[in-house]
Amino acid sequence: MTDFQKGKPFKQNSKNTFHESMGFLKYLDNEEPRPVFYCEPQNRQSTVTLFGQSPNFRIPYSPKNDGKAASAVDFIPEEVGESKKIDLADAIFGFVRRKNENKEQGSDENKKEKQEKSRAGRIFFSDAQYKSEENGIWLTDDTITPQILATPKPTTFQHYLVQKSHEKKSLKHYASQPNQDTVIRGHKLYWHKGNVGIDRIKTKATEAEIKDKQSQYTEIKPIQSGVSFEFTIYFENLSDVELGALLWVLTLSVEDVEKVKLLGLDSKEKYRLSLGMGKPLGMGAVMIEKYELSLNERYRNEPKQRYTQLFDDNNWLSGDRPATYDEHKECIHKFEEYVTTHISEADFPQDYPDKQDYEKLKLKDVPRIKMLLAMLRWDIFPPVNRTRYMEIERDITTNDYICQPVKEDDKTVNEYKCRLILPTPFQVMDMSDNRRSSVQLW
């Protein structure tokens, strides 16, 4: 709390006519009371619903005047966020719909009588068991306090909504018309930062500062890089397309050149997936060193398949068999073909002639996937100053800051004040942007 919010200078300011009898919020017996500010009820209402501890407290915008504040969720296209369609992720991992999604729709014959409420997942992950390490398991012997890992700040709307202009006055915000003026920008993902050391992870705050903001800090004991784990993924009744989606992700970061070629990628390019906390600090980058695919086709009822015999020499007959290279290739091909035949023409590369030639298009060449791959690269990284967090009080003496200081004698600058638009992965990596509607997709 600032001194102003604690009420001390407020009572001493002769320009203010506020009096204690009009309302103070009593905090603790040994502290000064704090003033409470509020908006008078409108439309013959008698209940005060808008109040705060500052005269400039935030008032939520309710586009439908129903008391519900506008949020980033309102800008998710209906066919994505509230659609009855079941996408690949829902189909594979399962889902449970929220209560407001279970309301029965009208008696339109073209609609289902009742929306599906839930679906069980068909993929299961075992615990990852420690296998080996190169330089020990732990990065540090004791726990450390990392930099603050705060929750997303949707009020930074220039990052969360698609913008058509860089001008501050023309930015789209939560009072804009959803799906007409703008939509949600996309998925949130953090850049890899290479092999980060403890100095990049640990906070620079003093013990007193940590204690003062104890609820915002945490303690961790990070794992050293180079530690290997082994786990098993079980799946059942996946279609070739669904299995291809799983294989595409697993294959992306393997070192097996022949498998990487199945994605049409140059084996010289290295990619990593992300797992666990600390991703904004560069932690959690993982590589799938290798994997083996085993299939158990129970439906074929062929000799030596499950349910046709009980034993295999001195062991139980499991019916599992190693998948062939051609089976890998076929599943990944069907998955890529499924995606390229169902995406909008606006998602195709700008120089691509016609959607009818989708068979020639590789998934890696779809602009949206190209941006994903750019962020997952492990052999090259963008400069740190392009992917660091903005700061409310950025030291300007280092000359490494964005947005201009308000006054010449200022020592810090609020980098959020200029409301700069978040650059695309193409812009961060200095890559050519070949999207068909790039001017509308900042």
Kinemage of the C-alpha trace (Angstrom):
@kinemage 1
@onewidth
@group {chain A} dominant
@subgroup {mainchain}
@vectorlist {calphas} color= white
{ca met a 1} P 0.000 0.000 0.000
{ca thr a 2} L 1.165 3.527 -0.751
{ca asp a 3} L 1.110 6.312 1.853
{ca phe a 4} L -1.796 7.822 -0.050
{ca gln a 5} L -3.811 4.619 0.186
{ca lys a 6} L -2.987 4.272 3.876
{ca gly a 7} L -4.735 7.589 4.411
{ca lys a 8} L -2.034 9.633 6.149
{ca pro a 9} L -1.454 12.415 3.585
{ca phe a 10} L -5.081 12.261 2.492
{ca lys a 11} L -6.335 13.586 5.833
{ca gln a 12} L -3.766 16.374 5.776
{ca asn a 13} L -4.651 17.575 2.256
{ca ser a 14} L -6.815 20.714 2.512
{ca lys a 15} L -8.047 20.284 -1.067
{ca asn a 16} L -9.940 17.120 -0.136
{ca thr a 17} L -13.250 17.396 1.702
{ca phe a 18} L -13.383 13.750 2.689
{ca his a 19} L -14.343 13.157 6.311
{ca glu a 20} L -14.002 10.103 8.525
{ca ser a 21} L -17.751 9.966 9.067
{ca met a 22} L -18.226 9.294 5.351
{ca gly a 23} L -16.412 6.005 5.567
{ca phe a 24} L -13.021 4.553 6.388
{ca leu a 25} L -11.862 0.975 6.067
{ca lys a 26} L -10.400 -0.065 9.400
{ca tyr a 27} L -7.456 -2.330 8.646
{ca leu a 28} L -5.745 -3.194 11.964
{ca asp a 29} L -6.034 -1.699 15.423
{ca asn a 30} L -2.499 -0.350 15.310
{ca glu a 31} L -2.742 1.209 11.823
{ca glu a 32} L -4.346 4.299 10.362
{ca pro a 33} L -7.774 3.697 8.774
{ca arg a 34} L -7.968 3.797 4.968
{ca pro a 35} L -10.542 5.720 2.927
{ca val a 36} L -13.019 3.777 0.790
{ca phe a 37} L -14.072 5.230 -2.563
{ca tyr a 38} L -17.178 4.102 -4.401
{ca cys a 39} L -19.458 4.847 -7.336
{ca glu a 40} L -23.023 5.781 -6.575
{ca pro a 41} L -25.560 3.136 -7.663
{ca gln a 42} L -27.235 3.713 -11.019
{ca asn a 43} L -30.666 2.840 -12.463
{ca arg a 44} L -32.518 3.044 -9.141
{ca gln a 45} L -30.287 0.446 -7.521
{ca ser a 46} L -29.438 0.845 -3.850
{ca thr a 47} L -26.501 -1.549 -3.522
{ca val a 48} L -22.975 -0.240 -3.934
{ca thr a 49} L -21.078 -2.688 -6.135
{ca leu a 50} L -18.125 -0.593 -7.290
{ca phe a 51} L -15.639 0.489 -4.629
{ca gly a 52} L -11.906 0.579 -3.967
{ca gln a 53} L -9.096 2.089 -1.897
{ca ser a 54} L -8.024 4.632 -4.507
{ca pro a 55} L -10.022 7.397 -6.203
{ca asn a 56} L -8.843 5.940 -9.538
{ca phe a 57} L -9.774 2.325 -8.845
{ca arg a 58} L -10.597 0.154 -11.869
{ca ile a 59} L -14.193 -0.222 -12.972
{ca pro a 60} L -14.971 -3.379 -14.970
{ca tyr a 61} L -16.516 -2.963 -18.393
{ca ser a 62} L -19.669 -5.021 -18.931
{ca pro a 63} L -20.517 -5.071 -22.673
{ca lys a 64} L -23.947 -6.647 -22.115
{ca asn a 65} L -24.760 -4.688 -18.947
{ca asp a 66} L -25.281 -7.953 -17.115
{ca gly a 67} L -22.684 -7.345 -14.432
{ca lys a 68} L -20.189 -9.674 -16.079
{ca ala a 69} L -16.875 -7.997 -16.829
{ca ala a 70} L -15.366 -8.315 -20.294
{ca ser a 71} L -12.335 -10.588 -20.518
{ca ala a 72} L -10.017 -12.236 -23.032
{ca val a 73} L -12.301 -15.293 -23.025
{ca asp a 74} L -15.009 -13.275 -24.803
{ca phe a 75} L -12.707 -12.942 -27.811
{ca ile a 76} L -12.230 -16.664 -28.379
{ca pro a 77} L -14.178 -17.540 -31.564
{ca glu a 78} L -17.271 -19.599 -30.743
{ca glu a 79} L -16.222 -22.408 -33.084
{ca val a 80} L -13.069 -22.790 -30.984
{ca gly a 81} L -14.092 -22.070 -27.412
{ca glu a 82} L -17.736 -23.115 -27.174
{ca ser a 83} L -17.973 -25.406 -30.152
{ca lys a 84} L -19.723 -28.768 -29.979
{ca lys a 85} L -17.043 -30.153 -32.224
{ca ile a 86} L -14.479 -32.413 -30.578
{ca asp a 87} L -10.947 -31.585 -31.687
{ca leu a 88} L -7.962 -33.927 -31.679
{ca ala a 89} L -6.793 -32.911 -28.209
{ca asp a 90} L -10.263 -33.500 -26.697
{ca ala a 91} L -10.640 -36.783 -28.544
{ca ile a 92} L -7.268 -38.105 -27.350
{ca phe a 93} L -7.049 -36.749 -23.801
{ca gly a 94} L -10.764 -36.602 -22.987
{ca phe a 95} L -12.742 -33.714 -21.488
{ca val a 96} L -15.447 -32.670 -19.038
{ca arg a 97} L -17.541 -29.724 -20.176
{ca arg a 98} L -18.486 -26.859 -17.895
{ca lys a 99} L -22.043 -26.667 -16.600
{ca asn a 100} L -23.027 -23.760 -18.829
{ca glu a 101} L -21.957 -25.825 -21.839
{ca asn a 102} L -24.344 -28.650 -20.960
{ca lys a 103} L -27.537 -26.715 -21.588
{ca glu a 104} L -29.682 -28.376 -24.189
{ca gln a 105} L -30.034 -26.459 -27.402
{ca gly a 106} L -33.166 -25.851 -29.444
{ca ser a 107} L -34.983 -28.552 -31.333
{ca asp a 108} L -33.084 -27.914 -34.531
{ca glu a 109} L -32.977 -31.217 -36.396
{ca asn a 110} L -29.457 -30.469 -37.605
{ca lys a 111} L -28.189 -30.257 -34.007
{ca lys a 112} L -27.536 -33.077 -31.615
{ca glu a 113} L -30.328 -33.694 -29.136
{ca lys a 114} L -27.923 -33.225 -26.259
{ca gln a 115} L -24.362 -32.006 -26.142
{ca glu a 116} L -21.821 -34.563 -25.029
{ca lys a 117} L -20.876 -33.803 -21.416
{ca ser a 118} L -17.677 -35.779 -21.081
{ca arg a 119} L -15.423 -38.256 -22.802
{ca ala a 120} L -12.762 -40.514 -21.318
{ca gly a 121} L -9.176 -40.133 -22.428
{ca arg a 122} L -7.431 -42.851 -24.412
{ca ile a 123} L -3.851 -42.021 -23.563
{ca phe a 124} L -2.039 -42.537 -20.259
{ca phe a 125} L 1.429 -41.496 -19.040
{ca ser a 126} L 3.439 -43.440 -16.493
{ca asp a 127} L 5.684 -41.742 -13.941
{ca ala a 128} L 9.071 -40.753 -15.355
{ca gln a 129} L 11.709 -42.842 -13.573
{ca tyr a 130} L 15.249 -41.549 -13.084
{ca lys a 131} L 17.726 -43.289 -15.370
{ca ser a 132} L 21.104 -41.505 -15.491
{ca glu a 133} L 22.899 -38.166 -15.242
{ca glu a 134} L 26.047 -36.487 -16.509
{ca asn a 135} L 26.961 -34.019 -13.734
{ca gly a 136} L 24.758 -34.992 -10.808
{ca ile a 137} L 21.001 -34.757 -10.368
{ca trp a 138} L 20.517 -31.401 -8.651
{ca leu a 139} L 21.526 -27.963 -9.898
{ca thr a 140} L 22.046 -26.805 -6.299
{ca asp a 141} L 22.475 -28.597 -2.994
{ca asp a 142} L 19.899 -26.394 -1.272
{ca thr a 143} L 16.631 -24.875 -2.408
{ca ile a 144} L 16.743 -21.499 -4.131
{ca thr a 145} L 14.240 -18.676 -4.592
{ca pro a 146} L 13.650 -18.010 -8.300
{ca gln a 147} L 12.455 -14.790 -9.829
{ca ile a 148} L 8.763 -14.108 -9.371
{ca leu a 149} L 6.648 -16.299 -11.647
{ca ala a 150} L 3.436 -14.297 -11.653
{ca thr a 151} L 0.134 -15.128 -13.278
{ca pro a 152} L -0.756 -13.696 -16.726
{ca lys a 153} L -1.868 -10.059 -16.817
{ca pro a 154} L -4.839 -9.865 -19.226
{ca thr a 155} L -5.002 -6.090 -18.695
{ca thr a 156} L -2.071 -5.937 -21.117
{ca phe a 157} L -4.630 -6.296 -23.894
{ca gln a 158} L -2.187 -5.273 -26.643
{ca his a 159} L -0.497 -8.656 -26.106
{ca tyr a 160} L -3.599 -10.809 -25.828
{ca leu a 161} L -5.746 -9.443 -28.670
{ca val a 162} L -5.010 -9.242 -32.392
{ca gln a 163} L -4.085 -5.682 -33.358
{ca lys a 164} L -4.336 -3.969 -36.732
{ca ser a 165} L -2.314 -0.888 -35.867
{ca his a 166} L 0.697 -0.005 -33.708
{ca glu a 167} L -0.786 3.368 -32.799
{ca lys a 168} L -1.720 3.496 -29.138
{ca lys a 169} L -5.036 5.263 -29.794
{ca ser a 170} L -6.068 2.619 -32.344
{ca leu a 171} L -5.414 -0.462 -30.214
{ca lys a 172} L -8.233 -2.948 -29.851
{ca his a 173} L -9.240 -3.673 -26.259
{ca tyr a 174} L -11.922 -5.459 -24.245
{ca ala a 175} L -14.537 -2.861 -25.166
{ca ser a 176} L -14.065 -3.750 -28.853
{ca gln a 177} L -16.551 -6.012 -30.583
{ca pro a 178} L -15.516 -9.679 -30.221
{ca asn a 179} L -14.967 -11.525 -33.507
{ca gln a 180} L -15.686 -8.327 -35.450
{ca asp a 181} L -13.016 -5.853 -34.366
{ca thr a 182} L -10.569 -8.421 -33.005
{ca val a 183} L -10.119 -11.933 -31.603
{ca ile a 184} L -7.857 -13.637 -29.100
{ca arg a 185} L -4.328 -13.714 -30.410
{ca gly a 186} L -3.452 -17.388 -29.998
{ca his a 187} L -1.663 -19.811 -27.711
{ca lys a 188} L 0.813 -18.621 -25.095
{ca leu a 189} L 4.279 -20.148 -25.320
{ca tyr a 190} L 7.677 -19.276 -23.857
{ca trp a 191} L 10.941 -19.021 -25.769
{ca his a 192} L 13.785 -21.431 -25.055
{ca lys a 193} L 16.876 -19.702 -23.672
{ca gly a 194} L 19.531 -22.407 -23.974
{ca asn a 195} L 21.429 -23.817 -21.021
{ca val a 196} L 20.577 -21.302 -18.306
{ca gly a 197} L 22.618 -21.163 -15.116
{ca ile a 198} L 21.565 -20.486 -11.567
{ca asp a 199} L 22.265 -16.757 -11.986
{ca arg a 200} L 19.508 -16.532 -14.618
{ca ile a 201} L 17.044 -18.354 -12.374
{ca lys a 202} L 17.700 -17.048 -8.878
{ca thr a 203} L 16.087 -13.805 -7.768
{ca lys a 204} L 18.222 -10.775 -7.031
{ca ala a 205} L 15.852 -9.653 -4.276
{ca thr a 206} L 17.141 -9.386 -0.727
{ca glu a 207} L 15.853 -11.564 2.103
{ca ala a 208} L 13.896 -8.589 3.428
{ca glu a 209} L 12.235 -8.026 0.028
{ca ile a 210} L 11.380 -11.720 -0.252
{ca lys a 211} L 9.853 -11.718 3.214
{ca asp a 212} L 7.832 -8.593 2.403
{ca lys a 213} L 6.360 -10.285 -0.697
{ca gln a 214} L 6.356 -13.831 0.611
{ca ser a 215} L 3.153 -14.796 -1.203
{ca gln a 216} L 4.755 -14.027 -4.591
{ca tyr a 217} L 7.945 -16.005 -4.097
{ca thr a 218} L 8.520 -19.745 -3.891
{ca glu a 219} L 11.390 -22.125 -3.235
{ca ile a 220} L 12.551 -24.757 -5.702
{ca lys a 221} L 15.319 -27.307 -6.101
{ca pro a 222} L 15.960 -27.507 -9.861
{ca ile a 223} L 17.231 -30.580 -11.659
{ca gln a 224} L 20.607 -30.353 -13.378
{ca ser a 225} L 20.689 -30.405 -17.179
{ca gly a 226} L 21.591 -33.748 -18.722
{ca val a 227} L 19.512 -35.881 -16.323
{ca ser a 228} L 17.645 -38.674 -18.129
{ca phe a 229} L 14.266 -40.155 -17.260
{ca glu a 230} L 12.325 -42.990 -18.804
{ca phe a 231} L 8.564 -43.282 -19.044
{ca thr a 232} L 5.877 -45.149 -20.953
{ca ile a 233} L 2.896 -43.793 -22.861
{ca tyr a 234} L -0.035 -46.193 -23.097
{ca phe a 235} L -2.800 -45.605 -25.614
{ca glu a 236} L -5.804 -47.502 -26.851
{ca asn a 237} L -8.102 -47.333 -29.853
{ca leu a 238} L -6.357 -44.367 -31.461
{ca ser a 239} L -7.000 -43.788 -35.133
{ca asp a 240} L -4.062 -43.415 -37.510
{ca val a 241} L -4.600 -39.639 -37.469
{ca glu a 242} L -4.609 -39.476 -33.663
{ca leu a 243} L -1.560 -41.722 -33.365
{ca gly a 244} L 0.129 -39.598 -36.032
{ca ala a 245} L -0.452 -36.464 -33.914
{ca leu a 246} L 1.258 -38.125 -30.956
{ca leu a 247} L 4.160 -39.334 -33.089
{ca trp a 248} L 4.602 -35.909 -34.698
{ca val a 249} L 5.163 -34.300 -31.297
{ca leu a 250} L 7.469 -37.041 -30.003
{ca thr a 251} L 9.511 -37.113 -33.210
{ca leu a 252} L 10.117 -33.358 -33.202
{ca ser a 253} L 12.920 -33.443 -30.625
{ca val a 254} L 14.512 -36.874 -31.217
{ca glu a 255} L 18.069 -37.301 -32.500
{ca asp a 256} L 17.097 -40.092 -34.927
{ca val a 257} L 17.721 -38.551 -38.358
{ca glu a 258} L 15.463 -40.995 -40.200
{ca lys a 259} L 12.526 -40.271 -37.904
{ca val a 260} L 13.012 -36.502 -38.120
{ca lys a 261} L 12.876 -36.745 -41.904
{ca leu a 262} L 9.317 -38.059 -41.559
{ca leu a 263} L 8.334 -34.499 -40.612
{ca gly a 264} L 10.146 -33.051 -43.624
{ca leu a 265} L 12.600 -31.265 -41.320
{ca asp a 266} L 16.314 -30.769 -41.751
{ca ser a 267} L 17.995 -32.954 -39.145
{ca lys a 268} L 20.487 -30.121 -38.559
{ca glu a 269} L 17.774 -28.111 -36.839
{ca lys a 270} L 17.308 -28.994 -33.176
{ca tyr a 271} L 14.057 -28.652 -31.268
{ca arg a 272} L 13.044 -29.050 -27.628
{ca leu a 273} L 9.705 -29.437 -25.874
{ca ser a 274} L 8.764 -27.742 -22.591
{ca leu a 275} L 7.827 -29.376 -19.298
{ca gly a 276} L 7.282 -28.168 -15.744
{ca met a 277} L 7.538 -24.751 -14.095
{ca gly a 278} L 10.055 -21.990 -14.685
{ca lys a 279} L 9.602 -21.879 -18.460
{ca pro a 280} L 9.714 -18.031 -18.546
{ca leu a 281} L 13.206 -18.302 -17.032
{ca gly a 282} L 14.368 -20.838 -19.608
{ca met a 283} L 13.786 -23.912 -17.464
{ca gly a 284} L 11.914 -27.061 -18.442
{ca ala a 285} L 13.400 -27.646 -21.917
{ca val a 286} L 13.324 -31.400 -22.588
{ca met a 287} L 14.482 -33.669 -25.397
{ca ile a 288} L 12.930 -36.997 -26.333
{ca glu a 289} L 16.199 -38.896 -26.748
{ca lys a 290} L 14.545 -41.874 -28.401
{ca tyr a 291} L 11.293 -43.780 -28.352
{ca glu a 292} L 10.041 -47.157 -29.470
{ca leu a 293} L 6.516 -47.727 -30.733
{ca ser a 294} L 4.792 -51.016 -29.982
{ca leu a 295} L 1.385 -51.928 -31.352
{ca asn a 296} L -1.134 -54.454 -30.116
{ca glu a 297} L -3.797 -54.987 -32.759
{ca arg a 298} L -6.366 -57.005 -30.870
{ca tyr a 299} L -9.006 -56.704 -33.533
{ca arg a 300} L -7.136 -58.719 -36.174
{ca asn a 301} L -7.380 -62.064 -34.361
{ca glu a 302} L -4.350 -63.354 -36.211
{ca pro a 303} L -2.038 -66.095 -34.893
{ca lys a 304} L 0.196 -64.924 -32.029
{ca gln a 305} L -2.103 -61.983 -31.381
{ca arg a 306} L -3.619 -61.300 -27.974
{ca tyr a 307} L -6.602 -63.464 -26.954
{ca thr a 308} L -5.654 -66.246 -29.383
{ca gln a 309} L -3.112 -67.945 -27.153
{ca leu a 310} L -1.972 -67.589 -23.567
{ca phe a 311} L 1.777 -68.216 -23.528
{ca asp a 312} L 4.812 -67.230 -25.592
{ca asp a 313} L 7.379 -69.883 -24.673
{ca asn a 314} L 7.891 -69.334 -20.942
{ca asn a 315} L 6.282 -65.881 -20.840
{ca trp a 316} L 2.762 -64.518 -21.047
{ca leu a 317} L 1.779 -63.589 -24.590
{ca ser a 318} L 1.249 -59.823 -24.654
{ca gly a 319} L 0.495 -59.488 -28.326
{ca asp a 320} L 2.761 -56.418 -28.596
{ca arg a 321} L 4.972 -56.026 -31.637
{ca pro a 322} L 7.360 -53.256 -32.738
{ca ala a 323} L 5.923 -50.888 -35.327
{ca thr a 324} L 7.647 -50.637 -38.676
{ca tyr a 325} L 9.146 -47.512 -40.233
{ca asp a 326} L 6.398 -47.515 -42.859
{ca glu a 327} L 3.728 -47.544 -40.129
{ca his a 328} L 5.377 -44.525 -38.515
{ca lys a 329} L 5.431 -42.774 -41.868
{ca glu a 330} L 1.814 -43.618 -42.697
{ca cys a 331} L 0.407 -42.333 -39.377
{ca ile a 332} L 2.353 -39.065 -39.522
{ca his a 333} L 1.328 -38.563 -43.163
{ca lys a 334} L -2.362 -39.094 -42.328
{ca phe a 335} L -2.147 -36.626 -39.458
{ca glu a 336} L -0.507 -33.939 -41.595
{ca glu a 337} L -2.971 -34.546 -44.406
{ca tyr a 338} L -5.871 -34.265 -41.968
{ca val a 339} L -4.638 -30.880 -40.745
{ca thr a 340} L -3.857 -29.398 -44.173
{ca thr a 341} L -7.260 -30.438 -45.554
{ca his a 342} L -9.234 -28.944 -42.671
{ca ile a 343} L -7.514 -25.601 -42.041
{ca ser a 344} L -8.799 -22.391 -43.597
{ca glu a 345} L -7.259 -21.044 -46.789
{ca ala a 346} L -6.213 -18.020 -44.723
{ca asp a 347} L -3.856 -20.343 -42.820
{ca phe a 348} L -2.021 -21.375 -45.983
{ca pro a 349} L 1.280 -19.732 -46.971
{ca gln a 350} L 0.940 -16.573 -49.023
{ca asp a 351} L 2.813 -18.035 -51.977
{ca tyr a 352} L 0.828 -21.275 -51.992
{ca pro a 353} L -1.262 -21.494 -55.183
{ca asp a 354} L -4.461 -23.336 -54.285
{ca lys a 355} L -5.886 -25.319 -51.404
{ca gln a 356} L -6.741 -28.084 -53.848
{ca asp a 357} L -3.019 -28.887 -53.903
{ca tyr a 358} L -2.989 -29.595 -50.171
{ca glu a 359} L -1.232 -32.933 -50.780
{ca lys a 360} L 1.939 -31.022 -51.637
{ca leu a 361} L 1.829 -28.930 -48.465
{ca lys a 362} L 3.854 -30.162 -45.507
{ca leu a 363} L 2.663 -29.283 -42.039
{ca lys a 364} L 6.015 -27.646 -41.250
{ca asp a 365} L 5.344 -25.083 -44.023
{ca val a 366} L 2.038 -23.865 -42.562
{ca pro a 367} L 2.859 -20.375 -41.181
{ca arg a 368} L 1.294 -21.074 -37.792
{ca ile a 369} L 3.427 -24.215 -37.422
{ca lys a 370} L 6.505 -22.355 -38.675
{ca met a 371} L 6.071 -19.901 -35.815
{ca leu a 372} L 5.714 -22.788 -33.367
{ca leu a 373} L 8.898 -24.406 -34.664
{ca ala a 374} L 10.745 -21.083 -34.435
{ca met a 375} L 9.925 -20.896 -30.730
{ca leu a 376} L 10.977 -24.510 -30.121
{ca arg a 377} L 14.400 -24.169 -31.802
{ca trp a 378} L 17.337 -25.245 -29.664
{ca asp a 379} L 20.262 -24.660 -32.035
{ca ile a 380} L 19.627 -20.925 -32.354
{ca phe a 381} L 18.048 -18.500 -29.889
{ca pro a 382} L 16.792 -14.923 -30.194
{ca pro a 383} L 18.716 -12.199 -28.335
{ca val a 384} L 17.818 -12.056 -24.642
{ca asn a 385} L 16.673 -8.431 -24.905
{ca arg a 386} L 13.989 -9.501 -27.405
{ca thr a 387} L 12.394 -12.106 -25.158
{ca arg a 388} L 12.855 -10.655 -21.674
{ca tyr a 389} L 9.987 -9.458 -19.519
{ca met a 390} L 9.058 -5.806 -19.684
{ca glu a 391} L 9.460 -3.912 -16.410
{ca ile a 392} L 7.477 -1.226 -14.634
{ca glu a 393} L 10.705 0.354 -13.382
{ca arg a 394} L 13.333 -0.421 -16.019
{ca asp a 395} L 16.741 1.136 -15.376
{ca ile a 396} L 17.438 3.455 -18.322
{ca thr a 397} L 21.122 3.949 -17.512
{ca thr a 398} L 21.873 0.645 -19.289
{ca asn a 399} L 20.315 1.975 -22.538
{ca asp a 400} L 18.529 -1.393 -22.835
{ca tyr a 401} L 14.922 -0.333 -22.507
{ca ile a 402} L 11.821 0.168 -24.619
{ca cys a 403} L 9.422 3.103 -24.494
{ca gln a 404} L 10.661 6.623 -23.825
{ca pro a 405} L 10.985 7.985 -20.267
{ca val a 406} L 8.440 10.586 -19.253
{ca lys a 407} L 11.027 13.095 -18.076
{ca glu a 408} L 14.642 13.640 -18.996
{ca asp a 409} L 15.866 13.269 -15.409
{ca asp a 410} L 14.054 9.972 -14.840
{ca lys a 411} L 16.226 7.023 -13.897
{ca thr a 412} L 13.612 4.387 -14.690
{ca val a 413} L 10.864 3.952 -17.259
{ca asn a 414} L 7.561 2.088 -17.224
{ca glu a 415} L 7.845 -0.090 -20.330
{ca tyr a 416} L 4.160 -1.023 -20.201
{ca lys a 417} L 3.026 2.587 -20.561
{ca cys a 418} L 3.596 2.747 -24.315
{ca arg a 419} L 1.470 -0.419 -24.806
{ca leu a 420} L 3.757 -1.825 -27.477
{ca ile a 421} L 2.375 -4.790 -29.413
{ca leu a 422} L 3.954 -8.161 -28.774
{ca pro a 423} L 6.054 -9.068 -31.837
{ca thr a 424} L 5.410 -12.309 -33.707
{ca pro a 425} L 7.963 -15.157 -33.721
{ca phe a 426} L 8.741 -14.181 -37.319
{ca gln a 427} L 9.667 -10.668 -36.200
{ca val a 428} L 11.679 -11.831 -33.192
{ca met a 429} L 13.736 -14.232 -35.322
{ca asp a 430} L 13.980 -11.865 -38.322
{ca met a 431} L 12.178 -14.395 -40.539
{ca ser a 432} L 10.039 -13.566 -43.548
{ca asp a 433} L 6.330 -13.480 -42.753
{ca asn a 434} L 4.488 -15.491 -45.419
{ca arg a 435} L 1.031 -15.438 -43.873
{ca arg a 436} L -1.799 -14.485 -46.194
{ca ser a 437} L -3.271 -11.948 -43.745
{ca ser a 438} L -0.164 -10.869 -41.855
{ca val a 439} L -1.314 -7.241 -41.675
{ca gln a 440} L -4.195 -8.330 -39.428
{ca leu a 441} L -2.325 -10.785 -37.265
{ca trp a 442} L -0.008 -8.821 -35.022
